[in-house]
Amino acid sequence: MKTNETGFTLIELLLVVTVVVSLSILVLPSMVRTIQNIETKQFFDKLDSDVLYAQNSALTQSDNNIQVRFYDDQYHIIASTKVLKRENYPKHLNLRNSKTIITYSSTGTIKNPGTFVIYDDNTNKKHEITFPFGKGRYYVKTIE
């Protein structure tokens, strides 16, 4: 007498698992790249708001020495000797062998203009950040 059993055999389950793993291996690298691109965009958005914060701090505080200091893996916003804010770069971005200091005047303009490069280790792109003289803001030029 035959019983009518329903379900999947072990071979069918292994075949489905193999297909799912194969597809995830193909999709995962592009997802990681997408996440890193989003982190980079978010970093520059955050930097933009922090530079505006430093500029506004220079305008509103009697202290005439508001600085944004860029280090290899992080940047600081400093008023005199007090660190107002500290922000780390995403792991794939870094500033190599450079310590750049941007100082704001009491009118919110930059006292010492400068250009430096943040490197993206994963895509080999360079993000050239320029703080022009007499402006309070900066611009980013991405170099392939």
C-alpha positions in Angstrom: 0.0 0.0 0.0 1.4 3.4 -1.0 1.0 6.4 1.1 0.7 9.8 -0.5 3.4 11.8 1.2 3.8 15.5 0.4 6.9 17.6 0.9 10.3 18.3 -0.6 13.1 15.9 -1.0 16.6 16.7 0.3 17.9 17.1 -3.2 15.2 19.7 -4.0 16.0 21.7 -0.9 19.7 21.6 -1.6 19.1 22.8 -5.2 17.1 25.8 -4.0 19.7 26.7 -1.4 22.4 26.5 -4.0 20.5 28.8 -6.3 19.9 31.3 -3.5 23.5 31.3 -2.4 24.7 31.7 -6.0 22.4 34.7 -6.5 23.5 36.3 -3.3 27.2 36.0 -4.2 26.5 37.9 -7.5 24.4 40.6 -5.8 26.4 41.2 -2.6 29.4 43.1 -4.0 27.2 45.7 -5.7 25.3 46.1 -2.5 28.5 46.8 -0.6 29.6 49.3 -3.2 26.1 51.0 -3.0 26.3 51.2 0.7 29.8 52.8 0.6 28.6 55.3 -2.0 25.7 56.2 0.3 28.1 56.6 3.2 30.3 58.9 1.1 27.4 61.1 0.2 26.2 61.2 3.8 29.7 62.1 4.9 29.8 65.1 2.6 26.3 66.2 3.6 27.4 66.0 7.2 30.6 67.9 6.5 28.5 70.6 4.7 26.3 71.1 7.8 29.3 71.1 10.1 31.1 73.8 8.0 27.9 75.9 8.1 27.9 75.3 11.9 31.5 76.5 12.2 30.7 79.5 10.1 27.7 80.4 12.2 29.6 79.9 15.4 32.3 82.4 14.1 29.5 84.9 13.4 27.7 84.5 16.8 30.6 84.0 19.2 32.9 86.8 20.3 35.7 84.3 20.1 37.4 85.0 16.7 39.1 81.7 16.5 36.7 79.0 15.1 38.6 76.3 13.2 37.8 73.2 11.3 40.8 70.8 11.6 41.1 67.9 9.2 43.2 64.9 10.3 43.8 61.5 8.6 40.7 59.8 9.8 38.5 62.6 11.4 37.9 66.3 11.6 37.3 68.6 14.6 35.5 71.9 15.0 37.3 73.9 17.6 36.6 77.2 19.4 39.9 78.4 20.9 41.0 75.2 22.7 37.6 73.6 23.2 36.5 70.9 20.8 32.9 71.6 19.8 32.5 68.6 17.5 34.4 65.6 16.4 33.5 63.5 13.4 35.1 60.4 12.0 35.4 59.7 8.3 33.8 56.5 6.9 36.3 53.6 7.0 36.9 53.7 3.2 37.8 57.5 3.2 41.0 59.0 4.5 43.1 62.1 4.3 46.7 61.0 3.8 49.7 62.8 5.3 48.0 66.1 5.7 46.8 68.2 8.5 44.6 71.1 7.2 43.2 73.8 9.4 40.5 76.2 8.1 40.0 79.3 10.4 36.9 81.5 10.3 36.9 85.2 10.9 34.2 87.0 13.0 32.5 87.9 9.7 32.1 84.2 8.8 34.7 84.2 6.0 37.7 82.0 5.7 41.0 83.5 6.9 43.3 80.8 5.4 42.0 79.2 2.2 43.2 75.7 1.2 42.7 72.6 -0.8 43.2 69.0 0.3 42.3 65.6 -1.0 40.2 62.8 0.7 41.0 59.4 -0.9 38.4 56.7 -1.4 40.2 53.4 -0.9 37.5 51.2 -2.5 36.8 53.1 -5.7 40.2 54.8 -6.1 38.4 58.2 -6.4 39.9 61.4 -5.0 37.6 64.0 -3.6 39.4 67.4 -3.8 37.9 69.8 -1.2 38.6 73.5 -1.8 37.9 76.3 0.7 38.3 79.5 -1.3 39.4 82.8 0.1 36.7 85.2 1.2 33.9 82.6 1.1 32.4 80.7 4.0 31.7 77.5 2.2 33.6 75.0 0.2 33.2 72.9 -2.9 34.1 69.3 -3.8 35.5 68.1 -7.1 35.6 64.3 -7.5 38.5 63.0 -9.6 38.2 59.5 -11.1 
